[in-house]
């Protein structure tokens, strides 16, 4: 399935700041609060809106490195 999708787009030029800015217009952002759907275990998720922005920024930095 992944091969059928084609090449994965490059992350060159993507920065943590640009991703944080895009979170503001995400469909899960309501009234300025970012809501994350987080997996707890297979088949179970929780919705968290209290994730500190500095933790989100750090996770993005780590994922991009």
N, C-alpha and C positions, 0 to 999 in steps of 0.2 A: 504494500500500500504506500509506504514512504517513497519507494522508487517511482511509483506511478505519479506521485505529486510533482516530482521534478526536483531540481536542485534547491537546497535551502538557501534563502536569501542571505546575503552577507550582512554582518552586524557592523561593518566598518562605518564609522560616523555616528553610530548610535551611542548616546551618552546616558548616564543615569539621570541627569537633569532633564533631558528630552523625554525620557520615559515617565518620570514623575509628573511632568507637565501634562502628558497625555492621559494620565490617570484621572485628571480633573474632568475630562470629557467622556470617561468610560461609562457604559450603561449601568454599572453597579455603583456609581458615585451619585449619591442622593443628598441634596441640600448641603453640598460641599464636603460630605463625609464619604470617604472611600470605603466601600464594603468589599471584603475579600471572602470568597468561598473557599474554605480550606478543608482538605481531606483529613479525616480523623482515622479512618480505617476503610477498607474496601466496602463500598456501598454507603458510606456515611460521611457527611460533611457538616461543617458549622459555618455560619456567617459571622465574621468578625469585623467590627467597624472601629475597634480601638487599637489597631496595630500602629505603633509609633512610626512616624514618617522616617525617622533616622534609621529604624530597623529595615524598612522597605528600601531605602536608599542603599544601605549596606548589602542587602540581599541582591539588589540589581547590580551593584559594583562587582560582587563576587561572581554572579552569573555571566557577566560580560568579560571577565578576565580569563 
